[in-house]
Amino acid sequence: MNTKKVTDKVERKKLKRTARKKAEPVKPRAADVARGSQKRKVKKLVKGQRKR
């Protein structure tokens, strides 16, 4: 939920809470999906090459 336009802190909190209540609960991860599957993978460096 984007609340950048709301300047009042209390009002923004109220909006976020109602949005959180309305949102459907997060489903558990499927068994075949790894925990860090969305993470950016680090490329392996070839032995002997410099990083910079």
Secondary structure, DSSP 8 states (H G I E B T S, - for coil): ---TT---HHHHHHHHHHHHHHS-------TTS-TTTTS-------TT----
